[in-house]
Amino acid sequence: MTSVEEERPRALLAGASRRWVRPLPWGVAFVLCVALLPTTIQVLSVDYGLHGGIASGLAIAQSAPLLLAVVRPLQAWYVIFVADVAGALALLTVDLGERQVWPFPPMEIVGYIGLCLALGLRERRRTLLLVWLATAAANVGLGFAAPDDTTAGSALLTILSGVTLVLAGALRERYEVQRRLAEQETISEAERGRRTLLEERARIARELHDVVAHHMSVITVQADTAAYRIDGLPPDVQEEFTSIAATARESLGEMRRLLGVLRNEEAHGELAPQPGLTRIGQMVEATVRAGVPVEFTPCDADVPEAVGLSAYRIVQEALANVVRHAPGAPTRVSVSVSGSQDGARLTVLVVNGPPPEPPAAPLEEGGTGHGLVGMRERVRIAGGTLDAGPLPDGGFRVAARLPLTEKDIT
């Protein structure tokens, strides 16, 4: 099925983005065919004195293939080129009057120029060059047989066809370049989004490793020191603690080996303890020093480290977007816990208004929204929800809800 569709020729400008452009070649070809067919018959039979049947056959062969040129311009050129040359030779059999154009009357030149336009919009440079050389060779060859007292039109057709082929070919190549650039930009944007998502997942994995590694290390230490901290432990209990410590160390080692795939040479600085809710206040103070008025409502609730880390990163990215895209905009940051004990959720809200005045030059050109990708990925992994979008007054709102219980996460 695919091969048949690929072999089926498409009409000229069929892939144009604007709908009114797509039927334009058909309309132009129809107008030329309808106008040139009776005109050619009239001129060849009346003005040049050619037999009516021959004139009609030449007119059909020179005009009707213009409709075919919309889909197959090269095949149409074969027919029209042969018909034009045959018409020039046929005119040698009649008595040409003074100042009559030969070998190609004006209506044949108009049709041939329209055909060259279709060729330039479809064929490659090499084909266009061969078409022009064939046209020039035919004109030169017919020039040697030119009757006396006629006006030669061979040079005019050679020049006009060459100019038309060059201009149409240039338009086609320009369109192809623009189309490929648009496709490449689309592919690049998709790749940037995918790379951002993968980088954010790797970063989350590293951060979660640091959080989980802390708890695993505590389990290992407690299990190893249980025999020294608790007097009178039975031997079987001591063996159980020893097994727990060994299992914890093995799990910690496996996790570190898996993390080695994600870590890179630039990740050494990430060995420091990961931030949580208590560090959000320091980040807000740094943002205020950067010139953004921020109103902060803290939360002192005891939340899991992974949830606190996700909340910190969401606020960090939201404030970074305010600094980049709305410098000086009043901003409100609040972190709160809502719900019952079984369904408790941590709500992170960052709302900024419009900037006091539009920035003279944005700090970053062409925002891609990839920061929101990281936010959504963190919230998705935590089992929460994220609502982010512009406000009617020109501001922006980021609201994340993260579950605090294992039941909600699973």
C-alpha positions in Angstrom: 0.0 0.0 0.0 2.8 2.4 0.9 4.8 1.8 -2.3 1.7 2.4 -4.5 1.1 5.7 -2.7 4.7 6.8 -3.1 4.7 6.0 -6.8 1.5 8.0 -7.4 2.5 11.5 -8.5 1.2 14.5 -6.6 -0.1 17.6 -8.1 2.0 20.7 -8.1 1.7 22.7 -4.8 -0.4 19.8 -3.3 1.6 20.1 -0.1 1.1 23.9 0.3 0.1 25.0 3.8 -2.5 27.3 2.5 -5.6 25.6 1.1 -6.3 28.2 -1.6 -2.8 27.6 -3.1 -3.3 23.9 -3.7 -5.9 24.1 -6.6 -4.1 27.1 -8.1 -2.0 25.0 -10.6 -5.2 23.3 -11.9 -6.9 26.6 -12.3 -3.9 28.1 -14.3 -3.6 25.0 -16.5 -7.4 25.0 -17.2 -7.4 28.7 -18.1 -4.4 28.3 -20.4 -5.8 25.2 -22.1 -9.2 26.8 -22.7 -7.7 30.0 -23.9 -4.9 28.6 -26.1 -6.8 25.7 -27.8 -9.3 27.8 -29.9 -6.8 30.6 -30.3 -4.2 28.2 -31.7 -6.7 26.7 -34.1 -7.8 30.2 -35.3 -4.3 31.5 -35.8 -2.8 28.4 -37.5 -5.8 28.0 -39.9 -6.7 31.6 -40.6 -3.6 33.7 -40.2 -1.1 31.1 -41.3 -3.3 29.3 -43.8 -2.7 25.8 -42.4 -5.2 23.0 -43.1 -8.0 23.0 -40.5 -7.5 19.4 -39.5 -3.8 19.8 -39.1 -4.3 23.0 -37.2 -6.8 21.3 -34.8 -4.5 18.4 -34.2 -1.5 20.6 -33.5 -3.6 22.8 -31.2 -4.8 19.9 -29.2 -1.3 18.4 -28.9 0.2 21.8 -27.8 -2.6 22.8 -25.3 -4.2 19.8 -23.8 -1.0 18.4 -22.2 -0.9 21.5 -20.0 -3.5 19.8 -17.8 -1.2 16.8 -17.5 1.7 19.1 -16.6 0.1 19.7 -13.2 0.8 16.1 -12.2 3.5 14.9 -14.7 5.2 18.0 -16.2 8.1 16.1 -17.8 5.8 13.8 -19.7 3.7 16.8 -20.8 6.9 18.5 -22.1 7.7 15.5 -24.3 4.3 15.9 -26.1 4.3 19.7 -26.3 7.9 19.9 -27.4 7.4 17.4 -30.2 4.1 19.2 -31.2 5.8 22.6 -31.3 8.6 21.4 -33.5 6.1 19.5 -35.7 4.0 22.7 -36.0 7.1 24.7 -37.0 7.9 22.2 -39.7 4.2 22.1 -40.8 4.2 25.9 -41.3 7.0 25.5 -43.8 4.5 23.9 -46.2 2.4 27.0 -46.5 3.2 30.5 -47.8 4.1 32.6 -44.9 3.3 36.2 -45.2 5.6 39.1 -44.2 6.3 39.8 -40.6 4.7 36.5 -39.4 6.4 34.9 -36.4 8.1 31.7 -37.1 8.9 29.0 -35.9 6.7 29.5 -32.8 3.7 31.8 -32.9 2.9 33.8 -29.8 0.3 31.4 -28.4 2.8 28.5 -28.5 5.3 30.6 -26.6 2.7 31.3 -23.9 1.9 27.7 -23.5 5.5 26.6 -23.5 6.4 29.2 -20.8 3.5 27.8 -18.6 4.9 24.4 -19.1 8.4 25.5 -18.1 7.0 27.0 -14.9 5.5 23.6 -14.1 8.8 21.9 -14.9 10.8 24.2 -12.6 8.5 23.6 -9.7 8.8 19.8 -10.0 12.1 18.6 -11.7 15.7 18.8 -10.6 18.4 21.1 -11.9 19.9 18.5 -14.3 16.5 17.8 -15.9 15.8 21.6 -16.2 19.2 22.1 -17.9 18.5 19.2 -20.3 15.1 20.7 -21.1 16.6 24.1 -21.8 19.4 22.7 -24.0 16.8 20.7 -26.0 14.8 23.9 -26.5 17.8 25.9 -27.5 19.0 23.2 -29.9 15.6 22.9 -31.6 15.5 26.7 -32.0 19.0 26.8 -33.5 18.2 23.9 -35.8 15.0 25.4 -37.0 16.7 28.7 -37.5 18.7 27.4 -40.4 15.4 26.6 -42.2 13.8 30.0 -41.5 11.8 31.3 -44.5 12.5 34.8 -45.9 10.4 37.7 -44.7 9.4 36.1 -41.4 10.1 37.3 -37.9 12.2 34.8 -35.9 10.9 33.9 -32.5 13.4 31.3 -31.6 15.7 33.6 -29.6 12.7 34.9 -27.6 11.5 31.4 -26.7 15.1 30.4 -25.7 15.5 33.4 -23.4 12.0 33.2 -21.8 12.1 29.5 -21.2 15.6 29.7 -19.6 14.5 32.6 -17.3 11.3 30.7 -16.3 13.1 27.5 -15.6 15.7 29.3 -13.4 13.1 31.3 -11.4 10.8 28.3 -10.9 13.6 26.0 -9.9 14.9 28.6 -7.4 11.4 28.9 -5.9 11.2 25.1 -5.6 14.6 24.8 -3.9 13.8 27.6 -1.5 10.5 25.9 -0.6 12.4 22.6 -0.1 14.9 24.2 2.2 12.2 25.9 4.3 10.3 22.6 4.6 13.4 20.7 5.7 14.3 23.4 8.2 10.7 23.3 9.6 10.9 19.5 9.9 14.4 19.7 11.5 13.1 22.3 14.0 10.2 20.0 14.9 12.5 17.0 15.3 15.0 19.1 17.4 12.3 20.4 19.6 11.0 16.9 20.2 14.5 15.6 21.0 15.1 18.5 23.4 11.9 17.7 25.2 12.8 14.0 25.4 16.4 14.8 26.5 15.1 17.1 29.2 12.7 14.4 30.4 15.5 11.8 30.6 17.9 14.2 32.3 15.2 15.1 34.9 14.5 11.4 35.5 18.2 10.7 36.0 18.4 13.6 38.4 15.4 12.4 40.3 16.9 8.9 40.5 20.2 10.4 41.9 18.3 12.5 44.5 16.1 9.6 45.6 19.2 7.4 45.9 20.7 9.9 48.3 17.5 10.0 50.3 17.1 6.2 50.4 20.8 5.6 51.0 20.6 7.6 54.2 17.8 5.4 55.6 19.5 2.2 54.4 22.8 3.3 56.1 20.9 4.0 59.4 19.3 0.5 59.2 22.8 -1.0 58.7 24.3 0.8 61.6 21.4 0.0 63.9 21.4 -3.7 63.0 25.2 -3.9 63.4 25.3 -2.2 66.8 22.2 -3.9 68.3 24.3 -6.5 70.0 26.4 -3.8 71.7 23.5 -1.5 72.6 21.1 -4.1 73.9 22.2 -6.5 76.6 21.1 -10.1 76.8 20.2 -10.7 73.2 19.6 -14.4 72.4 21.9 -15.8 69.7 19.1 -16.2 67.2 18.1 -12.6 67.6 21.7 -11.5 67.1 21.8 -13.6 63.9 18.6 -11.9 62.7 20.2 -8.5 63.2 23.3 -9.6 61.4 21.2 -10.8 58.5 19.3 -7.5 58.4 22.6 -5.6 58.3 24.0 -7.8 55.5 20.8 -7.5 53.5 20.8 -3.7 53.9 24.5 -3.4 52.9 23.8 -5.6 49.8 20.8 -3.5 48.8 22.8 -0.4 49.3 25.6 -1.7 47.1 23.2 -2.8 44.3 21.6 0.6 44.3 24.9 2.3 44.1 25.9 0.1 41.2 22.7 0.9 39.3 23.2 4.6 40.0 26.7 4.5 38.5 24.9 4.2 35.1 23.2 7.5 35.7 26.0 9.5 37.3 28.4 11.4 35.2 31.6 13.4 35.7 29.6 16.5 36.6 27.6 14.8 39.3 30.2 14.7 42.0 28.8 17.8 43.7 25.5 16.0 44.2 26.8 14.0 47.1 25.7 16.7 49.6 22.5 16.1 51.5 19.4 16.8 49.4 17.3 19.9 50.3 13.8 19.8 51.7 11.0 22.0 53.0 13.4 23.7 55.5 15.6 25.0 52.6 12.8 26.6 50.7 13.0 29.7 52.9 16.7 30.2 52.1 15.9 29.9 48.4 13.1 32.5 48.7 15.5 34.9 50.4 18.0 34.5 47.5 15.2 35.2 45.0 14.3 38.4 46.9 17.9 39.5 46.8 17.7 39.0 43.0 15.0 41.7 42.8 11.8 39.6 42.9 9.4 40.5 45.8 8.3 37.2 47.2 5.7 36.5 50.0 6.5 33.2 51.6 4.2 31.0 53.7 6.3 28.2 55.2 5.3 24.8 56.4 7.0 23.0 59.3 5.3 19.7 58.8 7.3 16.5 59.0 7.0 15.0 55.4 8.9 12.2 53.7 12.3 13.3 52.4 11.4 12.4 48.8 8.2 14.6 49.0 10.1 17.5 50.6 12.8 17.2 47.9 10.2 17.3 45.1 8.5 20.3 46.7 11.8 22.1 46.9 12.6 21.4 43.2 9.2 22.6 42.1 9.5 25.9 43.9 13.1 26.2 42.6 12.0 25.8 39.0 8.9 28.1 39.4 11.0 30.9 40.9 13.6 30.5 38.3 10.9 31.0 35.6 9.7 34.1 37.4 13.2 35.6 37.4 13.7 34.7 33.7 10.3 35.6 32.2 8.7 38.1 34.7 11.5 39.9 36.6 10.2 42.0 39.4 6.8 40.5 39.4 5.1 40.1 42.8 5.2 36.4 43.7 3.5 34.4 46.4 4.9 31.0 47.6 3.0 28.8 50.0 3.6 25.3 51.2 0.9 23.6 53.3 -0.4 20.2 54.4 -4.1 19.5 53.9 -6.4 16.5 54.3 -6.8 13.8 56.9 -4.1 11.6 58.3 -4.8 8.8 55.8 -5.1 11.1 52.8 -2.8 14.0 53.7 -1.3 15.9 50.8 1.4 18.6 50.6 0.2 21.5 48.5 2.9 23.7 46.8 1.6 26.9 45.3 3.7 29.5 43.4 1.7 32.4 41.9 3.3 35.5 40.3 1.6 38.5 38.8 2.7 40.3 35.6 6.0 42.1 35.6 6.0 45.8 36.5 7.3 46.6 33.0 8.1 44.4 30.1 11.8 43.4 30.1 13.9 45.3 27.6 15.5 42.0 26.5 14.5 38.5 27.8 17.2 36.7 29.8 16.5 33.6 27.6 15.4 33.6 24.0 12.6 31.3 22.9 11.4 29.6 26.1 10.6 26.0 25.4 8.7 25.1 28.5 11.1 22.2 29.3 11.2 23.3 33.0 7.5 22.3 33.3 8.5 18.9 31.9 10.7 18.3 35.0 7.9 19.5 37.3 5.4 17.1 35.8 7.8 14.2 35.9 8.5 14.8 39.6 4.8 15.1 40.5 4.0 12.0 38.4 6.6 9.9 40.1 5.3 11.1 43.5 1.7 10.2 42.5 0.5 13.7 42.7 -1.1 16.3 40.4 0.2 19.5 38.8 -1.7 22.5 37.6 0.4 25.1 35.7 -0.7 27.8 33.3 -1.0 31.5 32.7 -3.5 33.7 34.5 -5.9 36.3 33.0 -4.0 39.2 34.4 -0.7 38.1 32.7 0.8 36.2 35.6 1.5 32.5 36.0 0.3 29.9 38.5 2.0 26.6 39.5 0.1 24.3 41.9 1.3 20.9 42.9 -0.3 18.4 45.2 1.9 15.6 46.5 0.6 12.7 48.6 2.2 12.0 52.0 1.1 8.4 52.5 2.2 5.2 50.9 -1.4 4.4 50.1 -1.9 7.5 48.0 1.4 7.1 46.1 0.7 3.5 45.1 
